[in-house]
Amino acid sequence: MTTTQKKPVVAIITMFFMFAMISFVTNMAAPFGNIWSFRYEWSGMAGNLMNFLAYLFMGIPAGNMLIKYGYKKTALIALAVGAIGLSIQLLSSVAGADVVVAGGENPVTLNLFIYLLGAFICGLCVCMLNTVVNPMLNLLGGGGNKGNQLIQTGGTLNSLAGTLTPLLVGMLVGTLTRQTTMASVAPLVVTGIVIFVLSFIVISFVKIREPQTNLKKVNYEHSPLAFRHCLLGVIAIFFYVGIEIGIPAEMNAWISRENFEGAAAVAGSLAALYWLMMLIGRFLSSIISGKVSTRTQMVTVSTVAIILVLTAIFLPESVTFTSPSIPALNITSGQVPMKCLFLFLCGLCTSVMWGGIFNLATEGLGKYTAKASGLFMMMVVGGGVMPYVQDWIGRTAGYVNSYWLVVAMLVYILFYSIAGSKNVNRDIPVGQDEAPDLRDL
């Protein structure tokens, strides 16, 4: 009895820890992009795009790795890749600055491409970690509302790491100028490398019994996309990650360019508040998810998010508030548009969407869950594509107008929550008799 109780706890805590690492690495991309954008305006979301572009290439292979190597080995490979990716980003602060790759009025130097390569490799890492964490937490929770509850609890730690990253970057940078380089954030990158190495060592010694050890023997007669709710869920994930990343990233880029001392630090603190709201939202969801259905939560937060973003769009920019000064973190006060308040409050809503969509889209898939997870990871590329599009809109039509794209994506999430997430393909055999016995974990 004691053994069967301890094993799930160890597995769950391990997955929670990796959930935090996903956000720590991912949330470096947008504030790091601000550093590069002061020299190359077009590069503001380039690192973020490369980070998420990796999902397009790694999504399905990562799902196949679960089947071939299992959850633990896939996680260890991911951690090693993450350490390499961060090391390459660190290298961009000391190498290639004097090597011109493309000429013109503003020559592009090699160190930018070194950074982008590192961002892409880090994307491969977090894609693999995501592929491991989400299905495993869902399975450890037994699926349904309990599975969603574990995903949301892990998401709380994910948001905590996401809150700290832009705050620390803003604190290290202070005020952005053309002279600001990656050397300014080297301490944060080194910290990430150390955490990856330590994580690799710790997880190497943690015993995790694979929840689906029989996947190699399963015959897959269909694709997960044969299930309509899974297909529409894949699209929903594409838009959702674009929303989650785009809201704070564009706000960070916008406020960083405001005309007051320490604007980058203030922008970082506002982005951190968004991730803090996600932490609070996921914590609350982890409490109520055992009682309140995933669909009810999704319909509610989608509706509220649409209202918040529309309010931010229509509120006059002349309405401002004074951001607090935090000398210990090198953050000074500044006059910030009140629109930002409604934007970072969206974090309360987006906090539950990832777990909610994943939970709804994989419900009833049985043996197809691992393959579906790979497809979901591919579509996380939306976190690179849609913020890049939003940033282009922001630079050409104004930062505030770029949030109309967010509204459109939220409307689709609402549709999926109400109707698109219903399983209308219950006639497809999913091999429930082959599902793992969670009592043995």
C-alpha positions as CSV (number, residue, x, y, z in Angstrom):
1,M,0.0,0.0,0.0
2,T,2.8,2.4,0.9
3,T,4.7,1.7,-2.3
4,T,1.7,2.3,-4.6
5,Q,1.0,5.6,-2.9
6,K,4.6,6.9,-3.1
7,K,5.3,6.2,-6.7
8,P,2.6,8.5,-8.1
9,V,3.7,11.3,-5.8
10,V,7.3,11.0,-7.0
11,A,6.2,11.0,-10.7
12,I,3.8,13.9,-10.2
13,I,6.4,16.1,-8.4
14,T,8.9,15.3,-11.1
15,M,6.4,16.4,-13.8
16,F,5.6,19.6,-11.9
17,F,9.3,20.5,-11.8
18,M,9.6,20.0,-15.5
19,F,6.5,22.1,-16.1
20,A,8.3,25.0,-14.4
21,M,11.3,24.6,-16.6
22,I,9.1,24.8,-19.8
23,S,8.0,28.3,-18.9
24,F,11.4,29.5,-17.6
25,V,13.0,28.8,-21.0
26,T,10.0,29.9,-23.2
27,N,9.5,33.2,-21.5
28,M,13.1,34.2,-22.1
29,A,12.4,34.7,-25.8
30,A,10.2,37.8,-25.8
31,P,12.3,40.0,-23.5
32,F,15.5,38.8,-25.1
33,G,13.9,39.8,-28.4
34,N,13.5,43.3,-27.1
35,I,17.3,43.5,-26.7
36,W,17.8,42.6,-30.4
37,S,15.0,44.7,-31.7
38,F,16.7,48.0,-30.7
39,R,19.3,47.1,-33.3
40,Y,17.2,45.2,-35.8
41,E,13.6,46.2,-35.5
42,W,12.3,43.1,-37.4
43,S,14.0,40.8,-34.9
44,G,11.8,41.6,-31.9
45,M,9.8,38.3,-32.2
46,A,12.3,36.4,-34.3
47,G,13.8,34.5,-31.3
48,N,10.2,33.7,-30.1
49,L,9.4,32.5,-33.6
50,M,12.4,30.3,-33.7
51,N,11.6,28.9,-30.3
52,F,8.1,27.9,-31.3
53,L,9.0,27.0,-34.9
54,A,10.9,24.0,-33.3
55,Y,7.5,22.6,-32.3
56,L,6.6,22.2,-35.9
57,F,9.6,20.0,-36.5
58,M,9.7,18.2,-33.2
59,G,6.0,17.7,-32.3
60,I,5.4,14.4,-34.0
61,P,9.0,13.0,-33.4
62,A,8.5,13.9,-29.7
63,G,5.3,11.9,-29.6
64,N,7.1,9.0,-31.3
65,M,9.9,9.3,-28.7
66,L,7.4,8.6,-25.9
67,I,6.5,5.4,-27.7
68,K,10.0,4.3,-28.4
69,Y,12.0,5.5,-25.4
70,G,9.3,6.2,-22.7
71,Y,8.6,9.3,-20.6
72,K,11.8,9.4,-18.5
73,K,14.3,8.9,-21.3
74,T,12.5,11.5,-23.4
75,A,12.6,14.0,-20.5
76,L,16.4,13.4,-20.0
77,I,17.1,14.0,-23.7
78,A,15.1,17.2,-23.5
79,L,17.0,18.5,-20.5
80,A,20.3,17.8,-22.2
81,V,19.1,19.6,-25.4
82,G,17.9,22.6,-23.3
83,A,21.4,23.0,-21.7
84,I,22.9,23.0,-25.1
85,G,20.4,25.6,-26.5
86,L,21.0,28.0,-23.6
87,S,24.7,27.6,-23.9
88,I,24.5,28.7,-27.6
89,Q,22.4,31.7,-26.7
90,L,25.0,32.6,-24.1
91,L,27.7,32.2,-26.8
92,S,26.0,35.0,-28.8
93,S,27.0,37.5,-26.2
94,V,30.7,36.9,-26.8
95,A,31.0,35.6,-30.3
96,G,30.1,36.8,-33.8
97,A,29.5,40.5,-33.1
98,D,32.2,41.5,-35.5
99,V,31.2,39.1,-38.3
100,V,28.9,40.8,-40.8
101,V,26.4,38.3,-42.5
102,A,24.3,40.8,-44.4
103,G,25.3,44.3,-45.4
104,G,23.2,47.5,-45.8
105,E,22.6,50.5,-43.7
106,N,22.2,48.4,-40.6
107,P,24.5,45.3,-41.1
108,V,23.3,42.1,-39.6
109,T,26.1,40.3,-37.6
110,L,26.6,36.6,-36.9
111,N,25.8,36.8,-33.2
112,L,22.1,37.4,-34.0
113,F,22.0,34.1,-35.9
114,I,23.9,32.3,-33.1
115,Y,21.2,33.5,-30.7
116,L,18.4,32.4,-33.1
117,L,20.0,28.9,-33.4
118,G,20.1,28.7,-29.6
119,A,16.4,29.8,-29.4
120,F,15.5,27.1,-31.9
121,I,17.3,24.4,-30.0
122,C,15.7,25.5,-26.7
123,G,12.4,25.1,-28.6
124,L,13.2,21.5,-29.3
125,C,13.8,21.0,-25.6
126,V,10.5,22.5,-24.4
127,C,8.6,20.7,-27.1
128,M,9.9,17.4,-25.8
129,L,9.2,18.4,-22.2
130,N,5.7,19.4,-23.0
131,T,5.1,16.1,-24.8
132,V,6.1,14.3,-21.6
133,V,4.4,16.4,-19.0
134,N,0.9,16.9,-20.2
135,P,-0.2,13.4,-21.1
136,M,1.6,12.0,-18.0
137,L,-0.1,14.4,-15.6
138,N,-3.4,13.6,-17.3
139,L,-2.9,9.9,-17.0
140,L,-1.6,10.1,-13.4
141,G,-4.8,12.0,-12.5
142,G,-7.0,9.4,-14.2
143,G,-8.2,11.6,-17.0
144,G,-11.4,13.7,-16.8
145,N,-11.6,16.5,-14.3
146,K,-9.0,15.0,-12.0
147,G,-6.5,14.8,-14.9
148,N,-7.2,18.5,-15.7
149,Q,-6.7,19.3,-12.0
150,L,-3.2,17.9,-12.0
151,I,-2.3,19.7,-15.2
152,Q,-3.6,23.0,-13.7
153,T,-1.6,22.4,-10.5
154,G,1.6,21.8,-12.5
155,G,0.7,24.9,-14.5
156,T,0.8,26.9,-11.3
157,L,4.5,26.2,-11.0
158,N,4.8,26.9,-14.7
159,S,3.4,30.3,-14.2
160,L,5.6,31.0,-11.2
161,A,8.7,30.5,-13.4
162,G,7.0,32.5,-16.2
163,T,6.5,35.4,-13.7
164,L,10.1,35.5,-12.7
165,T,11.7,35.4,-16.1
166,P,10.6,38.8,-17.6
167,L,10.9,40.4,-14.2
168,L,14.5,39.3,-13.9
169,V,15.3,40.3,-17.5
170,G,13.8,43.7,-16.9
171,M,15.8,44.1,-13.7
172,L,19.1,43.1,-15.4
173,V,18.5,45.4,-18.4
174,G,16.9,48.5,-16.8
175,T,16.7,50.8,-19.9
176,L,17.1,49.4,-23.4
177,T,19.4,51.1,-25.8
178,R,21.2,50.1,-29.1
179,Q,24.2,49.3,-26.9
180,T,22.3,46.7,-24.8
181,T,23.5,43.2,-25.6
182,M,22.9,39.6,-24.4
183,A,25.8,40.1,-22.0
184,S,23.4,42.0,-19.8
185,V,21.3,38.9,-19.2
186,A,24.1,36.4,-19.1
187,P,23.5,35.7,-15.3
188,L,20.0,34.5,-16.1
189,V,21.1,32.3,-19.0
190,V,23.8,30.7,-16.8
191,T,21.2,30.1,-14.1
192,G,19.1,28.3,-16.7
193,I,22.0,26.1,-17.8
194,V,22.8,25.1,-14.2
195,I,19.1,24.3,-13.5
196,F,19.0,22.0,-16.6
197,V,22.1,20.2,-15.6
198,L,20.9,19.7,-12.0
199,S,17.5,18.6,-13.3
200,F,19.1,16.0,-15.5
201,I,21.1,14.6,-12.5
202,V,18.0,14.5,-10.2
203,I,15.6,13.0,-12.7
204,S,18.3,10.4,-13.6
205,F,17.9,9.0,-10.1
206,V,14.1,9.3,-9.9
207,K,12.3,6.1,-10.6
208,I,9.2,6.7,-12.7
209,R,7.1,3.7,-13.9
210,E,5.9,4.3,-17.4
211,P,2.1,4.9,-17.5
212,Q,1.8,3.4,-21.0
213,T,4.5,0.7,-21.3
214,N,2.5,-1.2,-23.9
215,L,2.4,1.5,-26.5
216,K,4.8,-0.3,-28.8
217,K,2.4,-3.2,-29.1
218,V,-0.7,-1.1,-29.9
219,N,-2.1,-1.1,-33.4
220,Y,-3.2,2.4,-34.6
221,E,-6.0,1.9,-37.1
222,H,-6.8,5.6,-37.2
223,S,-5.1,9.0,-36.8
224,P,-6.1,11.1,-33.7
225,L,-7.3,13.6,-36.3
226,A,-10.1,11.2,-37.1
227,F,-11.7,12.5,-34.0
228,R,-13.4,15.9,-34.7
229,H,-12.9,17.2,-31.2
230,C,-9.2,16.4,-31.4
231,L,-8.8,18.0,-34.9
232,L,-10.5,21.2,-33.7
233,G,-8.6,21.1,-30.5
234,V,-5.3,21.1,-32.4
235,I,-6.4,24.3,-34.1
236,A,-7.5,25.7,-30.7
237,I,-4.0,25.0,-29.3
238,F,-2.4,26.8,-32.2
239,F,-4.5,29.9,-31.5
240,Y,-4.3,29.6,-27.7
241,V,-0.5,29.6,-27.5
242,G,-0.5,32.6,-29.8
243,I,-2.8,34.4,-27.4
244,E,-0.9,33.4,-24.3
245,I,2.5,34.6,-25.7
246,G,1.2,37.5,-27.7
247,I,-0.6,39.4,-25.0
248,P,2.4,40.0,-22.6
249,A,5.0,40.0,-25.4
250,E,3.3,42.8,-27.3
251,M,2.7,44.7,-24.1
252,N,6.4,44.3,-23.2
253,A,7.5,45.6,-26.6
254,W,5.0,48.5,-26.4
255,I,5.9,49.8,-22.9
256,S,9.6,49.2,-23.5
257,R,9.4,52.0,-26.0
258,E,7.6,54.5,-23.8
259,N,9.5,57.7,-23.2
260,F,10.5,57.4,-19.5
261,E,13.6,56.2,-17.6
262,G,13.7,52.4,-17.0
263,A,10.8,51.7,-19.4
264,A,12.2,48.2,-20.1
265,A,12.1,47.3,-16.4
266,V,8.6,48.6,-16.0
267,A,7.5,46.6,-19.2
268,G,9.1,43.5,-17.7
269,S,7.2,44.0,-14.5
270,L,3.9,44.3,-16.3
271,A,4.6,41.2,-18.3
272,A,5.5,39.5,-15.0
273,L,2.1,40.6,-13.6
274,Y,0.5,38.8,-16.5
275,W,2.3,35.5,-15.7
276,L,1.5,36.1,-12.0
277,M,-2.2,36.3,-12.9
278,M,-1.7,33.0,-14.8
279,L,-0.2,31.5,-11.6
280,I,-3.2,32.7,-9.5
281,G,-5.7,31.4,-12.2
282,R,-4.1,28.0,-12.4
283,F,-3.9,27.7,-8.6
284,L,-7.6,28.5,-8.3
285,S,-8.4,26.1,-11.2
286,S,-6.4,23.3,-9.5
287,I,-8.7,23.7,-6.5
288,I,-12.0,23.8,-8.3
289,S,-11.3,21.5,-11.3
290,G,-12.3,18.4,-9.4
291,K,-15.8,19.8,-9.0
292,V,-16.3,22.3,-11.9
293,S,-16.2,20.8,-15.4
294,T,-13.5,21.7,-17.8
295,R,-16.0,22.9,-20.4
296,T,-17.7,25.2,-17.9
297,Q,-14.3,26.7,-17.0
298,M,-13.3,27.2,-20.7
299,V,-16.6,28.9,-21.7
300,T,-16.3,31.3,-18.7
301,V,-12.7,32.3,-19.2
302,S,-13.0,32.7,-23.0
303,T,-15.9,35.0,-22.5
304,V,-14.2,37.1,-19.8
305,A,-11.0,37.3,-21.8
306,I,-12.8,38.7,-24.8
307,I,-14.4,41.3,-22.6
308,L,-11.1,42.3,-21.1
309,V,-9.3,42.7,-24.4
310,L,-12.1,44.7,-25.9
311,T,-12.1,47.0,-22.9
312,A,-8.3,47.5,-23.3
313,I,-8.8,48.3,-27.0
314,F,-11.5,50.9,-26.6
315,L,-10.2,52.5,-23.4
316,P,-8.6,55.9,-24.2
317,E,-4.8,55.8,-24.1
318,S,-4.9,59.1,-22.2
319,V,-6.2,57.2,-19.1
320,T,-3.0,56.1,-17.3
321,F,-1.8,54.9,-13.9
322,T,1.6,55.3,-12.2
323,S,3.4,52.0,-12.0
324,P,5.0,51.2,-8.6
325,S,8.7,51.8,-8.0
326,I,10.7,48.8,-6.7
327,P,14.3,50.1,-6.2
328,A,15.5,46.6,-5.0
329,L,14.7,45.3,-8.5
330,N,15.9,48.3,-10.4
331,I,12.3,49.2,-11.3
332,T,11.4,52.9,-11.4
333,S,7.8,54.3,-11.7
334,G,6.3,55.5,-14.9
335,Q,3.0,56.6,-16.4
336,V,1.5,53.5,-18.0
337,P,-1.8,53.3,-20.1
338,M,-4.6,51.8,-18.1
339,K,-5.1,49.4,-21.0
340,C,-2.3,47.4,-19.6
341,L,-4.3,46.6,-16.5
342,F,-6.9,44.8,-18.5
343,L,-4.3,43.0,-20.6
344,F,-2.4,41.5,-17.8
345,L,-5.6,40.5,-16.1
346,C,-6.2,38.3,-19.1
347,G,-3.6,36.0,-17.5
348,L,-6.4,34.9,-15.1
349,C,-8.3,33.6,-18.1
350,T,-5.5,32.2,-20.3
351,S,-4.2,30.3,-17.3
352,V,-6.6,27.4,-17.6
353,M,-6.9,27.2,-21.4
354,W,-3.9,25.0,-22.1
355,G,-4.9,22.3,-19.7
356,G,-8.5,22.8,-20.6
357,I,-8.1,22.4,-24.3
358,F,-5.7,19.5,-23.9
359,N,-8.1,17.8,-21.5
360,L,-11.1,18.2,-23.8
361,A,-9.3,17.3,-27.0
362,T,-7.8,14.1,-25.7
363,E,-10.8,12.9,-23.7
364,G,-11.9,9.5,-25.0
365,L,-8.8,9.0,-27.2
366,G,-7.5,6.0,-25.3
367,K,-4.5,4.5,-27.1
368,Y,-4.3,7.5,-29.4
369,T,-3.4,9.9,-26.6
370,A,0.4,9.8,-27.1
371,K,0.1,10.4,-30.8
372,A,-2.3,13.2,-30.2
373,S,0.1,14.8,-27.8
374,G,2.7,14.9,-30.6
375,L,0.2,16.7,-32.9
376,F,-0.5,19.2,-30.1
377,M,3.1,20.0,-29.7
378,M,3.4,20.7,-33.5
379,M,0.7,23.3,-33.2
380,V,2.4,25.1,-30.4
381,V,4.2,26.7,-33.2
382,G,1.3,29.1,-33.1
383,G,3.1,30.7,-30.1
384,G,5.7,31.9,-32.6
385,V,3.6,32.5,-35.7
386,M,0.7,34.5,-34.2
387,P,2.8,36.8,-31.9
388,Y,5.1,37.5,-34.9
389,V,2.0,38.5,-37.0
390,Q,0.7,40.5,-34.0
391,D,4.0,42.3,-33.7
392,W,3.9,43.1,-37.4
393,I,0.4,44.6,-37.0
394,G,1.7,46.5,-33.9
395,R,4.6,48.0,-35.8
396,T,2.4,49.0,-38.8
397,A,-1.0,49.8,-37.4
398,G,-0.3,50.4,-33.7
399,Y,0.3,48.2,-30.7
400,V,-3.3,48.5,-29.5
401,N,-4.8,47.6,-32.9
402,S,-2.8,44.4,-32.9
403,Y,-5.0,43.0,-30.1
404,W,-7.9,42.6,-32.6
405,L,-6.0,39.5,-33.7
406,V,-6.2,38.3,-30.1
407,V,-9.9,38.9,-30.0
408,A,-10.5,36.8,-33.1
409,M,-8.5,33.9,-31.7
410,L,-10.4,34.1,-28.4
411,V,-13.7,33.9,-30.3
412,Y,-12.5,30.6,-31.8
413,I,-11.5,29.3,-28.4
414,L,-15.0,30.1,-27.2
415,F,-16.6,28.2,-30.1
416,Y,-14.4,25.2,-29.3
417,S,-15.4,25.3,-25.7
418,I,-19.1,25.4,-26.4
419,A,-19.4,23.1,-29.4
420,G,-16.2,22.0,-31.1
421,S,-14.9,20.0,-28.1
422,K,-17.8,17.5,-28.1
423,N,-16.7,13.9,-29.0
424,V,-18.9,12.9,-32.0
425,N,-16.7,10.0,-33.0
426,R,-17.5,7.5,-30.2
427,D,-17.8,4.7,-32.8
428,I,-14.0,4.6,-33.3
429,P,-12.4,1.9,-31.1
430,V,-9.8,3.4,-28.7
431,G,-8.6,0.2,-27.0
432,Q,-9.8,1.2,-23.5
433,D,-8.9,-2.4,-22.4
434,E,-5.3,-1.5,-23.2
435,A,-5.3,1.7,-21.1
436,P,-2.8,1.7,-18.2
437,D,-3.8,0.5,-14.8
438,L,-3.1,3.7,-12.8
439,R,-3.2,1.7,-9.6
440,D,0.1,0.2,-10.6
441,L,2.0,3.5,-11.1
